[in-house]
Amino acid sequence: MYNSGLPDEMRALTDISFEVFRGEFVVFKGPSGSGKTTLLAQIGCMSRPTSGKITVGQRDVAKLPERFLTEIRRSTFGFIFQQFNLIKGITVLENVMLPLYPLTIPYSEIKERANKVLEQLNIIHKKDFKTKQLSGGEQQRVAIARALINNPEIILADEPTAHLDTKLSTDLIEIIHNLNQQGKTVIIASHDPLIYDSPYVMKTVEMRDGLLKEVVIR
């Protein structure tokens, strides 16, 4: 619920109930305004529902204090944002290292982890470039590397192909599929048929106007 109790109160999600199992590749499918991004944000503990519960593992996270949510976000989730959200004035390597800076991990270990994920995504040769010098596809790989730096159990992606052409979108799907094959649970919000029609997707959650219309298991 947005603006609860005010004249412009709006219910973003209504009667949503479903499960995502460990290791699944799930897509929230629907047009803009269907509630996909809101649902993704609530699963990732970036916003709270006004009613109901969200269980991550065995824990209802909907009403936990913010200090606990911060730790859950950092240890459980890797976020890939639609706008990449990279800091343009620093290097690729520094962008990827950022999520680990609040932790008591030695700088050398943070740097080693960052180099490892950049190498995994075939973008290590750009590690000393500023992100503003990269193409859209390269920026997307850096954003994925940053999402992986904390070795998350669950990867959440919001419209990850929105700024990519067909070739780069296909490459991205392959990268995410490989991560899923390595045991990562993947949840993507997208209205791109390249994603929701992909043979790699195990479950499609179709949404419209904040309602869950259909869950298709493949």
C-alpha positions in Angstrom: 0.0 0.0 0.0 1.4 3.4 -1.0 0.3 6.6 0.8 -1.8 4.6 3.3 -4.7 6.7 4.8 -4.3 9.6 2.3 -6.6 10.6 -0.5 -4.2 9.2 -3.1 -3.8 5.8 -1.3 -3.0 3.1 -3.8 -2.8 -0.7 -3.3 0.2 -1.9 -5.4 -0.3 -5.7 -4.6 -3.4 -7.6 -3.7 -3.8 -11.2 -2.4 -0.3 -12.3 -3.7 0.6 -15.9 -2.6 3.2 -18.2 -4.1 6.4 -20.0 -3.3 9.9 -19.9 -4.9 12.0 -22.9 -4.1 15.8 -23.0 -3.7 17.5 -23.3 -7.0 14.6 -22.2 -9.1 14.7 -19.7 -12.1 11.5 -17.6 -11.7 10.2 -14.7 -13.8 7.6 -12.2 -12.8 5.9 -11.4 -16.1 3.5 -8.5 -16.8 3.2 -5.0 -18.3 4.5 -1.8 -16.6 2.5 -1.0 -13.5 1.6 -4.6 -12.9 3.4 -4.7 -9.5 6.5 -6.8 -10.6 9.1 -4.4 -9.3 7.2 -3.8 -6.0 7.0 -7.5 -5.4 10.7 -7.9 -6.2 11.6 -5.1 -3.7 9.5 -6.7 -1.0 11.1 -10.1 -1.5 14.5 -8.5 -1.3 13.7 -6.7 1.9 14.0 -3.2 0.2 10.4 -2.3 1.1 7.8 -3.7 3.5 4.3 -5.0 2.9 1.5 -3.2 4.9 0.0 -6.6 5.6 0.8 -10.3 5.1 4.2 -11.9 5.4 7.3 -12.7 3.4 9.2 -15.7 4.4 12.9 -16.0 3.4 14.2 -19.4 4.4 12.3 -20.1 7.6 12.1 -16.4 8.6 9.3 -14.0 8.2 11.1 -10.8 7.2 8.1 -8.5 6.8 8.2 -7.0 10.3 11.9 -7.3 11.2 13.7 -4.2 12.4 15.7 -2.4 9.7 19.1 -3.4 11.3 18.2 -7.1 10.7 16.9 -6.4 7.2 20.2 -4.8 6.3 22.1 -7.9 7.2 19.7 -10.2 5.4 20.0 -8.0 2.2 23.7 -8.1 2.4 24.1 -11.8 3.1 21.3 -13.3 1.1 20.6 -11.2 -2.0 22.4 -10.0 -5.0 20.6 -7.1 -6.8 20.8 -6.3 -10.5 19.0 -3.0 -11.1 17.4 -1.8 -14.3 19.5 1.4 -14.4 22.7 -0.5 -13.4 23.3 2.0 -10.5 27.0 2.1 -11.1 29.1 5.0 -9.8 30.6 6.6 -12.9 33.5 8.4 -11.3 35.2 5.3 -9.9 36.7 2.2 -11.6 35.0 -1.1 -12.5 36.9 -2.8 -9.7 35.9 -0.2 -7.1 32.3 -0.5 -8.1 32.3 -4.2 -7.7 34.0 -4.0 -4.3 31.6 -1.5 -2.8 29.0 -3.8 -1.3 31.6 -5.4 1.0 33.1 -2.2 2.4 30.9 -2.1 5.4 32.0 -5.6 6.5 35.1 -6.4 8.5 36.8 -8.2 5.6 40.4 -7.3 4.8 40.8 -5.1 1.8 43.0 -7.7 0.1 40.3 -10.3 0.3 37.6 -7.9 -1.0 39.9 -7.1 -4.0 40.5 -10.8 -4.6 36.8 -11.5 -4.6 36.1 -8.6 -7.0 38.8 -9.8 -9.4 37.4 -13.3 -9.3 33.8 -12.3 -10.3 35.1 -10.0 -13.0 37.1 -12.8 -14.4 34.1 -15.1 -14.2 32.1 -12.6 -16.3 34.9 -12.0 -18.8 35.2 -8.3 -18.0 38.4 -8.4 -15.9 40.3 -6.6 -18.7 38.2 -3.5 -18.0 38.7 -3.5 -14.2 40.7 -0.2 -14.2 38.3 1.6 -16.5 35.8 4.1 -15.2 32.3 2.7 -15.7 31.3 5.7 -17.9 33.8 4.4 -20.4 32.0 1.1 -20.9 29.3 0.0 -23.3 25.9 -0.9 -22.1 26.6 -4.6 -22.2 29.9 -4.1 -20.3 28.1 -2.1 -17.7 25.5 -4.8 -17.3 28.3 -7.4 -16.6 29.8 -5.1 -14.0 26.4 -4.8 -12.4 26.1 -8.6 -12.3 29.7 -8.8 -10.8 28.7 -6.4 -8.1 25.6 -8.5 -7.3 27.8 -11.6 -7.0 30.5 -10.1 -4.8 28.8 -11.2 -1.5 28.2 -14.8 -2.9 24.4 -14.4 -2.5 21.9 -17.3 -2.4 19.3 -15.4 -4.3 19.8 -13.1 -7.3 17.1 -10.5 -7.9 17.0 -8.6 -11.3 14.6 -5.8 -12.3 14.1 -5.5 -16.1 17.8 -6.5 -16.7 17.5 -6.4 -20.5 15.7 -3.0 -20.7 18.8 -1.1 -22.1 20.3 -4.0 -24.1 19.9 -5.1 -27.7 18.9 -8.6 -28.6 22.4 -10.0 -28.8 23.4 -8.6 -25.4 20.1 -9.7 -23.9 20.7 -13.2 -25.1 24.2 -13.1 -23.6 22.8 -11.9 -20.3 20.3 -14.7 -20.2 23.1 -17.2 -20.7 25.1 -15.6 -17.8 22.1 -15.8 -15.5 21.3 -19.4 -16.5 24.9 -20.4 -15.7 24.6 -18.8 -12.3 21.3 -20.7 -11.8 23.1 -23.9 -12.8 25.7 -23.2 -10.1 22.9 -23.3 -7.5 21.8 -19.7 -7.3 18.0 -19.0 -7.0 17.1 -16.4 -9.7 14.1 -14.1 -9.6 13.6 -11.7 -12.5 10.9 -9.0 -13.1 10.5 -8.5 -16.8 8.1 -7.8 -19.6 10.7 -9.0 -22.2 9.6 -12.2 -24.0 13.3 -13.1 -24.5 13.4 -13.6 -20.8 10.0 -15.1 -19.9 9.9 -17.4 -22.9 13.4 -18.6 -22.3 13.6 -22.4 -21.9 15.8 -21.9 -18.8 12.9 -20.4 -16.8 11.3 -22.9 -14.4 8.3 -20.9 -13.2 6.5 -17.8 -14.6 4.4 -15.7 -12.3 2.1 -13.6 -14.4 0.9 -10.3 -12.9 -1.5 -7.5 -13.9 -2.8 -4.5 -11.9 -1.2 -5.8 -8.7 -2.9 -9.2 -9.0 -1.4 -12.6 -9.5 -3.1 -13.9 -12.6 -1.4 -17.2 -13.2 1.6 -19.3 -12.1 3.0 -21.6 -14.8 5.5 -24.3 -13.8 7.5 -25.8 -16.7 
